[in-house]
Amino acid sequence: MAASKITAFQCDTFFQYTDYQEGKIAKELKEKVDKLENIFDPYKEGTELYKLNHERTLTVSDDLLSCLKTAVEVQEETDGYFNPLMGKLSNDWMAFINEKRDTPLSDEEISAHLEEINSSSLSFEGNKVTINGTADIDLSGICKGYIIDSLYEYVKDKTDNYLVSAGASSILLGSKPGNEDFNVSVRHGLHYFMVKDITVSTSGMDEQHREYVNHEYYSHLINPKTGSALAGKTHETVLVGRNGTKGDALATAFIFMNEEEREDIAKKENIKYAIYDSEQGVCSLSFVSEGFELLSGETNKQ
């Protein structure tokens, strides 16, 4: 049975929908993401998240409410290594990276941002959400995972044979016809693994970055504890589990956490993961959790 594929630029990335029912399911999934995109975009005037950041209190949809509550849950679970209130800080770092500004953020600017973030919080009363303080919400590190979970709930009773890729960060896998596994390639073909009926979340330094003077390497991933965008040793996380929302957020948080902290959460959440570290510009596998089999080879793709 031939696969049908639809590719669309949504949520600031390329989504690819693959199914084996003449494109019917792929089309339906794309349309569902079109609707969800109009909730989570913080910069598009009129979206729910845009309104919440500007009005500070808003009665929101169940989708935005659920994503925000999970974001706060992951913030607590990771002791702040994931934080949904980094909108202004993230925006300033992205301006430095994308606009190739002359200087990165100063220590004083970072400190001011962190003071604002750490003195702000979210509160919930039914579907009414309030931002306490002056920080802005940024759900870019979790919303694609939430979208993937929403697609899974929609498709799971319709077909077993599908694949949805949300750029490089989140992949929703059913199975191939015949209940066969997919081959998922990581680190540009350096490794691959075989899975089905699961969600794969990745987070790394490759997607958006800038090499600055003195070979300082800045990434779009920001350490919520320090406010720094300077790339550290850990270069990429690959995480496999059923909960794509948490997986998306945890993949980013794991970049900044130590091995003991990662292992504690991985066991609690029943997830498997791999860590790639970078030394002198060379990225290599440094840790694979128990039960996660990574194979070597450049010919195995999704």
C-alpha positions as CSV (number, residue, x, y, z in Angstrom):
1,M,0.0,0.0,0.0
2,A,1.5,3.3,-1.1
3,A,2.0,6.1,1.5
4,S,0.3,9.5,1.0
5,K,2.2,12.5,2.3
6,I,1.3,16.1,2.9
7,T,3.9,18.8,3.9
8,A,2.9,22.1,5.4
9,F,4.7,25.0,7.2
10,Q,2.9,25.3,10.5
11,C,3.9,26.5,14.0
12,D,7.1,27.9,12.5
13,T,8.3,24.5,11.3
14,F,7.6,22.0,8.5
15,F,5.0,19.3,9.4
16,Q,4.8,16.2,7.4
17,Y,1.8,13.9,7.5
18,T,2.0,10.4,6.2
19,D,-0.8,7.8,6.0
20,Y,-1.8,4.8,4.0
21,Q,-5.4,5.8,3.3
22,E,-5.1,7.9,0.1
23,G,-4.3,11.0,2.1
24,K,-7.6,11.3,3.9
25,I,-6.1,11.1,7.4
26,A,-3.2,13.3,6.5
27,K,-5.5,16.0,5.3
28,E,-7.6,15.8,8.5
29,L,-4.5,16.0,10.7
30,K,-3.2,19.0,8.9
31,E,-6.5,20.8,9.3
32,K,-6.4,20.1,13.0
33,V,-3.0,21.6,13.4
34,D,-4.2,24.7,11.5
35,K,-6.7,25.2,14.3
36,L,-4.2,24.6,17.1
37,E,-1.7,26.9,15.6
38,N,-4.2,29.8,16.1
39,I,-4.0,29.1,19.8
40,F,-0.3,28.8,20.6
41,D,1.4,31.5,18.4
42,P,2.5,34.2,20.9
43,Y,3.3,36.8,18.2
44,K,0.3,36.6,15.9
45,E,-2.3,39.1,16.9
46,G,-5.6,37.5,17.7
47,T,-4.3,34.1,18.9
48,E,-5.2,33.0,22.4
49,L,-1.6,33.1,23.7
50,Y,-1.1,36.6,22.2
51,K,-4.2,37.8,24.0
52,L,-3.2,36.2,27.3
53,N,0.3,37.8,27.2
54,H,-1.3,41.2,26.5
55,E,-4.4,41.1,28.6
56,R,-2.7,39.2,31.5
57,T,-6.0,37.5,32.4
58,L,-8.1,35.5,30.0
59,T,-10.6,32.7,29.8
60,V,-8.9,30.2,27.5
61,S,-9.7,27.1,25.6
62,D,-9.3,23.6,27.1
63,D,-6.3,23.1,24.7
64,L,-4.3,26.2,26.0
65,L,-5.3,25.4,29.6
66,S,-4.1,21.8,29.4
67,C,-0.8,22.8,27.8
68,L,-0.2,25.6,30.3
69,K,-0.9,23.3,33.3
70,T,1.4,20.6,31.9
71,A,4.1,23.3,31.4
72,V,3.8,24.3,35.1
73,E,3.9,20.7,36.1
74,V,7.1,20.1,34.1
75,Q,8.6,23.3,35.6
76,E,8.0,21.9,39.1
77,E,9.2,18.4,38.1
78,T,12.5,19.7,36.7
79,D,13.1,22.2,39.5
80,G,12.8,25.0,37.0
81,Y,15.0,23.6,34.1
82,F,11.9,24.1,32.0
83,N,10.0,27.4,32.4
84,P,7.0,28.7,30.4
85,L,7.5,32.3,31.4
86,M,10.6,33.1,29.4
87,G,8.9,34.9,26.5
88,K,10.8,38.2,26.7
89,L,14.2,36.6,27.4
90,S,13.8,34.1,24.5
91,N,12.7,36.9,22.2
92,D,15.8,39.0,23.0
93,W,18.1,36.1,22.5
94,M,16.5,35.1,19.2
95,A,16.9,38.7,18.0
96,F,20.6,38.5,18.7
97,I,20.8,35.1,16.9
98,N,18.6,35.8,13.9
99,E,19.4,39.5,13.3
100,K,23.1,38.9,13.9
101,R,23.3,41.8,16.4
102,D,26.7,43.2,17.4
103,T,26.7,42.0,21.0
104,P,24.9,39.3,23.0
105,L,22.8,40.1,26.0
106,S,24.8,41.6,28.9
107,D,24.9,40.2,32.4
108,E,22.7,43.2,33.5
109,E,20.1,42.5,30.9
110,I,20.0,38.8,31.7
111,S,19.7,39.5,35.4
112,A,16.8,41.9,34.8
113,H,15.0,39.2,32.8
114,L,15.6,36.5,35.4
115,E,14.3,38.8,38.2
116,E,11.1,39.4,36.1
117,I,10.7,35.6,35.3
118,N,11.4,34.4,38.9
119,S,8.9,36.9,40.3
120,S,6.1,35.9,38.0
121,S,3.8,32.9,38.0
122,L,0.6,31.5,36.5
123,S,-2.7,30.9,38.4
124,F,-5.8,29.0,37.2
125,E,-9.5,29.4,38.1
126,G,-11.4,27.1,35.9
127,N,-10.5,28.1,32.4
128,K,-9.4,31.6,33.5
129,V,-5.7,32.0,33.4
130,T,-3.8,34.9,35.1
131,I,-0.2,35.9,34.6
132,N,1.0,37.2,38.0
133,G,3.9,39.6,37.3
134,T,5.2,41.0,34.1
135,A,6.8,38.0,32.4
136,D,5.4,36.7,29.1
137,I,4.5,33.1,28.3
138,D,6.5,31.2,25.6
139,L,5.3,27.7,24.9
140,S,7.6,26.9,21.9
141,G,9.3,24.2,24.0
142,I,6.1,22.3,24.7
143,C,3.3,23.2,22.3
144,K,4.5,20.9,19.4
145,G,4.4,18.0,21.8
146,Y,0.9,19.0,22.9
147,I,-0.1,19.2,19.2
148,I,1.3,15.7,18.6
149,D,-0.6,14.3,21.6
150,S,-3.8,15.9,20.2
151,L,-3.2,14.3,16.8
152,Y,-2.7,10.9,18.5
153,E,-6.0,11.2,20.3
154,Y,-7.7,12.0,17.0
155,V,-6.1,9.3,14.9
156,K,-5.7,6.3,17.3
157,D,-9.2,5.0,16.6
158,K,-9.1,5.7,12.8
159,T,-6.0,3.9,11.7
160,D,-2.9,2.2,12.9
161,N,-0.7,3.2,10.0
162,Y,0.6,6.8,10.1
163,L,3.5,9.1,10.8
164,V,3.5,12.8,11.7
165,S,6.8,14.7,11.9
166,A,6.7,18.2,13.5
167,G,10.1,19.4,12.2
168,A,13.0,18.0,14.1
169,S,11.4,18.2,17.6
170,S,8.5,15.8,17.7
171,I,7.5,12.7,15.8
172,L,4.3,10.7,16.2
173,L,4.5,7.1,15.1
174,G,1.9,4.6,14.4
175,S,3.1,1.6,12.4
176,K,3.8,0.7,8.8
177,P,1.4,-1.6,7.0
178,G,1.8,-5.1,8.4
179,N,2.4,-3.7,11.9
180,E,6.0,-3.0,11.1
181,D,8.3,-0.7,13.0
182,F,9.6,2.6,11.6
183,N,13.4,3.2,11.4
184,V,14.0,6.6,13.1
185,S,17.3,8.3,12.2
186,V,19.1,10.6,14.6
187,R,22.2,12.8,14.5
188,H,22.0,13.0,10.6
189,G,22.1,9.3,10.2
190,L,24.8,8.6,12.8
191,H,22.4,6.3,14.7
192,Y,18.9,4.9,14.3
193,F,16.4,3.0,16.3
194,M,13.2,1.0,15.4
195,V,9.9,1.8,17.1
196,K,6.1,2.0,16.6
197,D,3.1,3.4,18.4
198,I,5.2,5.9,20.3
199,T,6.3,9.6,20.3
200,V,9.8,10.7,19.8
201,S,11.0,14.1,21.1
202,T,14.3,15.8,20.3
203,S,16.0,19.0,21.4
204,G,19.3,20.2,20.3
205,M,21.6,23.1,19.3
206,D,21.6,22.6,15.6
207,E,18.3,24.1,14.6
208,Q,18.9,27.8,15.5
209,H,22.3,29.0,16.6
210,R,25.1,31.5,16.0
211,E,28.8,31.4,16.3
212,Y,30.0,34.7,17.8
213,V,33.4,36.2,18.2
214,N,36.1,34.1,19.9
215,H,34.2,31.0,18.7
216,E,31.5,31.4,21.3
217,Y,28.5,29.4,20.2
218,Y,25.0,30.6,21.1
219,S,21.9,28.5,20.8
220,H,18.1,29.2,20.8
221,L,18.0,26.9,23.8
222,I,18.2,29.1,27.0
223,N,19.1,27.8,30.4
224,P,16.2,29.0,32.7
225,K,18.5,29.0,35.7
226,T,21.2,31.3,34.3
227,G,19.4,33.0,31.4
228,S,22.4,32.2,29.2
229,A,22.1,31.0,25.6
230,L,25.7,29.9,25.5
231,A,25.9,26.3,24.3
232,G,27.1,23.8,26.9
233,K,28.6,20.4,26.6
234,T,25.2,18.6,26.1
235,H,24.3,19.1,22.4
236,E,21.2,17.1,21.8
237,T,18.6,14.9,23.6
238,V,16.5,12.2,22.0
239,L,13.6,11.0,24.1
240,V,11.0,8.2,23.5
241,G,7.7,7.9,25.4
242,R,4.0,8.0,25.1
243,N,3.4,11.6,26.4
244,G,4.5,14.0,23.7
245,T,3.7,17.1,25.7
246,K,6.0,16.2,28.5
247,G,8.5,14.7,26.2
248,D,8.8,17.9,24.2
249,A,9.5,19.9,27.4
250,L,11.7,17.3,29.0
251,A,13.9,17.0,26.0
252,T,14.8,20.6,26.4
253,A,15.2,20.5,30.1
254,F,17.5,17.4,29.9
255,I,20.0,19.6,27.9
256,F,20.7,21.5,31.1
257,M,20.3,18.8,33.8
258,N,22.8,16.3,35.1
259,E,22.6,12.5,34.6
260,E,21.2,11.8,38.1
261,E,18.4,14.3,37.6
262,R,17.5,13.0,34.1
263,E,17.5,9.4,35.3
264,D,15.1,10.2,38.2
265,I,12.6,11.8,35.8
266,A,13.0,9.1,33.1
267,K,12.1,6.4,35.6
268,K,9.2,8.3,36.9
269,E,7.8,9.1,33.5
270,N,8.7,5.7,31.9
271,I,10.7,7.2,29.1
272,K,13.9,6.2,27.3
273,Y,16.5,8.7,26.1
274,A,19.9,9.3,24.6
275,I,22.3,12.2,25.2
276,Y,24.8,13.6,22.6
277,D,27.7,15.7,23.9
278,S,29.9,18.0,21.9
279,E,33.6,18.3,22.4
280,Q,35.7,20.6,20.1
281,G,32.9,20.7,17.6
282,V,32.5,16.9,17.3
283,C,29.1,15.6,18.5
284,S,29.0,12.1,19.8
285,L,26.7,9.8,21.8
286,S,27.5,10.0,25.5
287,F,24.6,8.2,27.3
288,V,21.8,5.8,26.5
289,S,19.2,4.9,29.1
290,E,18.5,1.2,29.8
291,G,16.3,-0.5,27.3
292,F,16.8,2.0,24.5
293,E,18.7,0.3,21.6
294,L,20.5,2.7,19.3
295,L,22.1,1.2,16.2
296,S,24.8,2.6,13.9
297,G,24.3,3.2,10.2
298,E,23.7,5.9,7.7
299,T,21.2,4.1,5.5
300,N,18.3,3.8,7.9
301,K,15.8,6.6,7.7
302,Q,12.2,7.1,8.9
